[in-house]
Amino acid sequence: MQKNDLKFMRLAIAKAIEGIKKGQTPFGACIVKHNKVIACSHNLVWKSKNITAHAEMAAISSACKTLQGIDLTGCTIYSTCEPCPMCFSACHWARISRIVSGSAIKDAKRFGFNEMTVSNLKLKKLIKSRVKITSGVAKKENIALFEFWQKQAKAPAY
């Protein structure tokens, strides 16, 4: 874990809480470059009626617009949950240097999400990705997002 990992993970958590309060699922992501926040988003699937509008995808899209390009080399993405295979692939293609996640894919599955239980470490190995992976940052706080979301009972898992 690096010096500011907890600080930036808590920004992703705050975004996820914001999303939950708006009827979204419990996921948030924050992209940082040189200790500066470039983009922060929560899941937008229900709002946009777009199954690909995961928090990571929204944050990557926003970061590309902010940096005016598709190369996010030097960026770290903080994700409240281990990115799904789609989001991991987007991180790889955007050349994000590091993924920092809170809860794991298996945690999301446990709370009713239709997850493909392929870990980021396995994907990294399969595609020979250079992305660095740090898992389990603020894990209890991130799992609490699922519990908070369940209490809201506004939308089903997907």
C-alpha positions in Angstrom: 0.0 0.0 0.0 1.2 3.5 -0.8 1.1 6.7 1.2 -2.2 8.2 -0.1 -4.0 5.0 -1.0 -6.5 5.3 1.9 -7.2 8.9 1.2 -8.1 8.3 -2.5 -10.0 5.1 -1.7 -12.2 7.1 0.7 -13.0 9.5 -2.2 -14.2 6.5 -4.3 -16.2 5.3 -1.2 -17.8 8.7 -0.9 -18.7 8.6 -4.6 -20.3 5.2 -4.2 -22.3 6.4 -1.2 -23.5 9.4 -3.4 -24.5 6.9 -6.1 -26.4 4.6 -3.7 -28.4 7.6 -2.4 -29.3 8.3 -6.1 -30.5 4.7 -6.5 -27.4 3.3 -8.1 -25.4 0.1 -7.1 -22.6 0.4 -4.5 -19.6 1.0 -6.7 -17.3 4.0 -6.9 -14.0 4.8 -8.7 -11.5 7.6 -8.5 -8.5 8.1 -10.9 -5.5 9.9 -9.7 -2.3 11.1 -11.5 0.6 12.6 -9.6 -1.5 12.8 -6.4 -4.1 14.9 -8.2 -7.7 13.6 -8.7 -8.4 13.5 -12.4 -11.9 11.8 -12.3 -14.2 10.4 -9.7 -17.5 8.6 -10.5 -20.1 6.2 -9.1 -21.9 3.5 -11.0 -24.4 4.9 -13.5 -26.0 1.7 -14.9 -29.5 2.4 -13.7 -29.5 6.1 -14.5 -28.2 5.6 -18.0 -29.9 2.3 -18.7 -26.4 1.2 -19.9 -25.0 -2.0 -18.5 -21.4 -0.8 -19.3 -21.8 2.3 -17.2 -19.8 0.9 -14.3 -18.0 3.4 -12.0 -14.6 2.5 -13.5 -15.8 3.0 -17.0 -17.4 6.3 -16.2 -14.2 7.5 -14.4 -12.0 6.3 -17.3 -14.2 8.2 -19.8 -14.0 11.3 -17.7 -10.3 11.0 -17.2 -9.7 10.7 -20.9 -11.7 13.8 -21.5 -9.8 15.7 -18.8 -6.4 14.6 -20.0 -7.5 15.0 -23.7 -6.3 11.5 -24.7 -6.8 7.8 -24.2 -3.4 7.1 -22.6 -3.7 7.1 -18.8 -0.2 6.0 -18.2 0.9 7.1 -14.7 -2.7 7.0 -13.4 -4.0 4.9 -10.5 -7.6 3.9 -10.4 -9.1 3.4 -6.9 -12.1 1.1 -7.2 -14.4 0.2 -4.2 -14.6 -3.3 -5.6 -12.1 -5.3 -7.7 -12.9 -4.4 -11.3 -14.9 -6.8 -13.3 -13.3 -8.3 -16.5 -14.8 -5.5 -18.6 -13.4 -2.8 -16.4 -10.1 -4.5 -16.0 -9.8 -4.7 -19.8 -10.6 -0.9 -20.0 -7.9 -0.2 -17.4 -5.4 -2.3 -19.4 -6.3 -0.6 -22.8 -6.1 2.8 -21.2 -2.7 1.9 -19.9 -3.6 2.7 -16.3 -0.5 2.0 -14.3 -2.1 0.7 -11.1 -5.4 -0.6 -9.9 -6.2 -0.3 -6.1 -9.3 -2.1 -5.0 -11.3 -2.5 -1.8 -13.6 -5.5 -1.8 -13.2 -8.5 -4.1 -15.3 -9.8 -7.0 -16.4 -12.7 -4.7 -17.8 -10.1 -2.2 -20.0 -8.6 -4.9 -21.2 -12.0 -5.9 -22.0 -12.7 -2.3 -24.3 -9.7 -2.2 -26.2 -10.8 -5.3 -24.3 -9.3 -8.2 -24.0 -11.4 -11.4 -20.2 -11.4 -11.4 -17.7 -13.3 -13.5 -15.4 -14.6 -10.8 -12.2 -14.1 -12.7 -9.8 -12.2 -10.5 -7.7 -9.2 -11.7 -4.6 -11.2 -10.9 -5.7 -14.0 -13.1 -6.6 -11.6 -15.9 -3.3 -9.8 -15.5 -1.5 -13.1 -15.9 -3.6 -14.3 -18.9 -3.1 -11.2 -20.9 0.4 -10.3 -19.7 -0.8 -6.9 -18.5 1.7 -4.6 -16.9 -0.8 -3.0 -14.5 0.1 -3.2 -10.9 -2.5 -4.4 -8.5 -3.1 -3.6 -4.8 -6.1 -5.3 -3.3 -8.0 -5.1 0.0 -7.5 -1.4 0.7 -10.2 -0.3 3.3 -11.9 -3.7 2.7 -14.3 -3.4 5.6 -15.4 0.1 4.6 -16.0 -1.2 1.0 -18.0 -4.2 2.1 -20.1 -1.8 4.3 -21.1 -0.2 1.0 -22.9 -3.4 0.0 -24.6 -3.5 3.3 -25.7 0.1 3.1 -26.9 -0.5 -0.4 -29.0 -3.5 0.7 -30.7 -1.4 3.4 -31.7 1.1 0.7 -33.4 -1.6 -1.3 -34.0 0.7 -4.2 -32.6 -1.4 -7.0 -31.8 -5.0 -7.7 -28.2 -6.2 -8.2 -27.3 -6.8 -11.8 
